[in-house]
Amino acid sequence: MGEWWNADPEAVIAQALPNGGGPNVSDAYTINGLPGPLYNCSAQDTFKLKVKPGKTLLRMINATLNDELFFSIANHTLTMVDVDAIYVKPFETETILITPGQTTNLLLKAKPQPQFPNATFIMAGRPYATGQGTIDNSTVAGILQYEQPPKGF
């Protein structure tokens, strides 16, 4: 997960430092560099994660400048197994919070194929913020897409 900037991020930080305020917000959040269908100009620029039934390993990286982000996949459970290259006691969750620069490995429990043939589900990320300051309160979305099994299965 990351951000889309129409400005140079270094210039944004340089502008904020002299007065001690927060930096301007990015123009969009991204999943694998794509802003997704919820932004006006990017419906065709949506990341699609193709999965097969069973478990799938996801490697999440928060590459945003300053924003902590929630992430979840509709109607799916995630099992966290690693945070910042350190194994953790696995636990299941529907939503994770990932901070700037943080990495995590997740197991996605993909649904059985007969129940959801050719199904698609929204993957979404949005910021967590408390207090005052500037924040991009938008949501980034991608698509989890089940692959069709080969004929004869």
C-alpha positions, 0 to 999 in steps of 0.5 A: 500500500502506498500513496500517489503524489502529483507533487514531489514528496520531498518538496511537500516535507520541506514545505511543512518543516519551517512552520511545524505543521503537518505535510499536505496530503497525498492525491490518492492511496494505492494498492500495488501502485494503482489507485483503484475504482474509488478515485475519479480518474482511475477505474481502469487502474485497479489492482486485481489479486487472483487467488485459488481456493485454499490459503494464499500468502500476502506480503503487505508493506505500508509505503505511505509517508505518514499514514497508518492504514486499515486493510481488509478484504470483504468476507475474508479472514486474514491470519497474521504470521509475521510483523517486520520479519519477526514471526508472531503467534498466528492470529485471525482477524478481519482487519489489520492496521499497518503503520508507515514502513511496516511489513507483515505477512498474512495468510488469506483463507480463500473460500472454497471454489464451488461456493464462489465461482468467479467471485470478486471481493473488494480489498480496501485500505483507509487511514487511521487518525485521531486528533487534529491535522491534515489527513487524506480521508479517502479509501483505496480499493483493489479486487480479489478475484477467484480464478476459475478451476480448469475444466473437468475438475 
